[in-house]
Structure formats: C-alpha cells, structure tokens
C-alpha cells in the first residue's frame, strides 16, 4: 500500500515502494503496445455491435489474435456516473482494437507511476486474446480475468501480452481482461436504492454478459467460461460465483489470494461512512437522493481524488503516532461519533462492495459474505494463496520500528482492536497460539510470526472457510499453496524485504505471466532460469486444464504433467504445494478452528461491557515480556467462576425466598372443624 503524509515526509517514499504489494496488490506497469510488426498482421472480426480490427502477436510459444480496448458498455460519464452500466452503442465504421484504452480513474496516493497512466471515466473496455493456428479444437474455452488493486487502482492493461499469449493462450484458451469502475466512482453509496453502490460489480456483470453473448464470434465457447482473479479481483470472483445475479454467466472460478470473507473485501459500514464523508466535504449531502446525485455528478475527478487522500491520511493516524520508549499512542479518527476505522491493516479498501439487500431483486450481495458462500456455493473452484501474503505490510512495520515510529512488538498493528470485541482477551489468545507463551523478542522469528498472523487473518483463514463451504456442497475444488521465489525476485521486489518468509502477495502472478511488470513499478527485465520456467509451466498448464476440463490433471500428448493434483475433500484435506518441490500436503485446518472457534467464543463472552475500543487501546505486549501476563492469563477463568458463583447465590436466595413464602402461606391456612 502507498501512503502520502505531509507530516511524515521522511518515510513517505520508502512506504510508497513497500505498500504496492500488500492485500490490495497494486500492479504498476508501462503498457505494452503492439509493435510495428504486429500491425502488419491485422485481423478483423464481425460482432453484433460492429466490426473490430485487431492484430496478430507472435510469441515464443504461440501466436494470438489480439483485440484491445473493445467497449462493453456506454461511457459512465455525466448522467451515467453513479448509475447502472448501459449496453454499448453499435458502431458503423470499423472499430480500431489495436491499442489499449485509458485506465479507469485510479484512487491512490501521489505516485509518479500512477501519474503516467492515461485515466478516464470513459474506461469500460475489455481485451480479447484468441489462439491462432493451434492444434487445439474450436470453440475455445474462455478465461475472464478480474484485476486486483484494493478496488481502488489497477486495470486490464496490467498483464503483458507476451506472458498472456505464451502461458495461457498457447494452451488453447481465450483470455479476456476487463476494466471496471474503482474507488468512489465504483463503490460510493448511501446504502439506499438511490445511490446504491456496487457499480464496479455491476460493470463486471455487464462485461460477463457481453462476453457470453459475443465470445462465440471470436471462436469461444459461451458455455465454458471461467472467471478468475487475484487479490481484490479474487474477492470479486468469490462474490460473483455465489451471487444470484450471475447464475448461468460462467461455469468455473479461479480464486487467487483473496475471498469475499476477507476482512477487507466487503466493508459495508466503512464504505457507507467514507461515502458520507465525501458527500459532507463536497456539500453534496441531501435528504433527497436526486439532489445528492445531481451534486455528485458535478464534482471533478481531482476533487474526488483529493478527498480520497484525506480519508487515507486520517486512516493512517491509526497507526502513526507519537511514541516513547515503552508504548505507542493510537490516534482516533475524528470524522464521526460512529466508529470509522480506515486502518492500513484493511489494505486501504476505503470504497468496497457492500451488502445491498435494499436493492431487492437487483441485489448482487443480498447476504453477508459468509452466508452468501455457505448457501450459494455452486461452481467448480480452483483456489489458493501464497505462503507469505502480507510480507510487504510487515516489512513496512519493520521499517517504522527501525526509525522509532512504532514498537514492532505491539501486536495492535497485526491484530487491531477495532476488529474484535474483548480485544485484549483476543490478543492474549493470539499471543498464546502464535508465540507459544514465549517472550516477544526483536529477532527474525518475530517478523516470521507477524507475517503469519496478518496473512492468516487476511487471506488464509477466510479462504479455508470458503473451501469448507464449497466442500460441504460437494462441489469439485482444487486447492494450492504457492511458496516459490528466489533471491533475484525478492531482491528486486523489496529492498527491505525479510528473507525466507515465503512467497509474497502476487509472486504467483509474476511466474504465471512470466513478467515482473505485474508487480514491480519499474518493470524490470528478469532472466528466467529453467527451474523458474518449470514453475511457470506447472501453474499455467494446471490452471488452463481446469479452465478447459474442470480438472488440473488432464493429460494430452503435448501436456504431460509429472504430478497428480488431488481434489480437496474431508478428511484428507489435500492441497498442492508449489515450491522448490511440488507435492500434495495437508491444509492446516487447525488455523480455521483457532480463528473461527476460539476467537469467536472469546468475543461472545460477557467479560466486559459491550465495547469495541474507541480509540483502540494500546496493547500490553512489548518486547521481552507481556505485562501482567500471569494475571491476565487467569482473568477468563476468574470471571467465569465469579459469574457462576453469583448465579448460584442468586438461585439459592430465590429458593430460600420461595420456601419461606410457602411456609408463611401454610401458617395462614384456617383450620376447618367438622
């Protein structure tokens, strides 16, 4: 994640570099344009909207027809801002689809790479890559890819043409990447039908409908469509795969490093509060939704970007602090009396999808994420994550600790109090589970544990819950854990990276598309070793096998895998480990038990009056010792016994009262003489 603080200038540049890879993976690249040679190989396709002109790209392993920047909806500008995407108009002249169109407006901190992107509200375009002169039979299966970027940044232009053609299209699969509205333009809402929100998801659904209706004219099979995504793109896929609005639009799903159940994925309360703040600051807050909409449509893009940064800066006050040698003071946001935690732990997802049951039949997310998935899991699924998803976030914390900004041993930064009721008791449980009651020390092991805590909460445990719900519905599911990286990748990616902590967020995409451009803003060229290419082949061939056949293990003469990927089921709980070795291992479901059972039980105990820390209190954890740990360790038992004792005393007293009352009544009964 990237942060801009006028009052923290010394760390601003370092953090901008680090933050680009936390839960919201931000892919910053120079867009690859067709070469002159590509333009000499022009191709033309007829669609129901008009004819399109593309070009042939010749890769190392395959050739493909490339159609870039095809509109799938009318531009969401003027009266169409904050409205349903409308079907695209027909065109009469030949449409030039040989170059990428603008990115959707990017909402992020000031950054030189973002400023180089041509951005526009007129951005609802998609790109299609079709196999050419291949042995694979038509019609081709289709993989639609939804980009990540915390719902605030990113675009369909992120994925290099070379890697797309050589590693995906070469396997006989059509690849389609789409744009959708981001930030407040994509997710602003007042939680009513007037300003309903979820516009970015509406864009994705309209794009899927366009693809289903049109892909047959590009030699695609409309009945074999798989939707995939990574990070917030994966969370979008997780939503779409279980939404009542998408039934029949696609047949399979690929979810990489994200879930609708991740704490950052669907933030209805925070999105509502941030939307209200934007409307308040711009004087667009009216009781009449029509007036509110008219006002919001007059705002300039620069106005909305500046307010986004205001929200982000205030959110960062939750973690930046005035500190002494012992503790860190957490500063409270002063936007509202209501709680508004724009905490960096949540990957800067200030405007996200929301539960929109108020839209009734038009609802995309009619239920909270957990119920939505538990009740509606229906499609075959490939799902997994990297082993060190949140390395970049903890790396940034480590940098702040080195500069005396924070106390790294304060686990408030990796288990923020706003997430939990009985937050201190929750932290004690986390301390016991992850540190095994050992004193917290500033050493390499500390950073390993912190990465694990954040990764488990944000990615792994939500995905395990999703896996269990799909399994309970007897849906075919294939699970993986990606743990491959080498020194050159880590050295180029994070100058302050903590070594040997697994593969960071997005590393699997680097190998899938065989390019650093999907992760590193400098778009560095990497020399790939043969072992790297083996990993690329494995993840590309197994994913495209799943797209084609619903099974990553399918073998052909030209595609002979040396490994068997077992489907997930209980009780075997097997996943494919992809690292220096490739082998089946067991999914560590004890994590799910800890976070889903132990932590939930602690939060339901009535040990303290109903509170969520406001502001979050400072944790008692410090390096070397946990203050009063022995006392705190027995508080749960003490209060439990005390509560039971008081209840028994009350019950005993009540019984005595009934007994005395009964005896008095007996004395007052008159004696009857016959």
Secondary structure, DSSP 8 states (H G I E B T S, - for coil): -----GGGHHHHHHHHHHHTTSTT-----------HHHHTSEEEEEETTEEEEEEEEE-SS-EEEEEEEEE-B----GGGTTS---B----SS-EE-BS---EE---SS--HHHHTS-EES---EEEEEEEES-SS-SSEEEEEEE--STTTS--GGGS-HHHHHHHTGGGTEEEEEE----HHHHH---SSSTT---HHHHHHHHHHHHHHHHGGGGTEEEEEEEEEEETHHHHHHHHHTT-GGGTTT-SEEEEES--TTSTTTB-HHHHHHHHHHHHHHTT---SSHHHHHHHHTT--HHHHHHHHHHHHHHHHTTT---B-SS-B------S-SS-----GGGTT--S-B---GGGGGG-S--S-HHHHHHHH--SEEEEEEETBTTHHHHHHHHHHHHTTSS-TT-GGGTS-GGG-SSHHHHHHHHHHHHHTT----SSHHHHHHHHHHHHIIIIIHHHHHHHHHHHHTT--EEEEEE----HHHHHHH-TT--SSS--BTTHHHHHHTT-GGGT-TT-------HHHHHHHHHHHHHHHHHHHHS-TT--BTTB--SS------TTT-EEEEESSSEEEEE--THHHHIIIIIHHHHHHS-SS-S---SS----SEETTEETTHHHHHTHHHHHHHHHHHHHHHHHHHHHHHHHHHHHHHHHTS-----
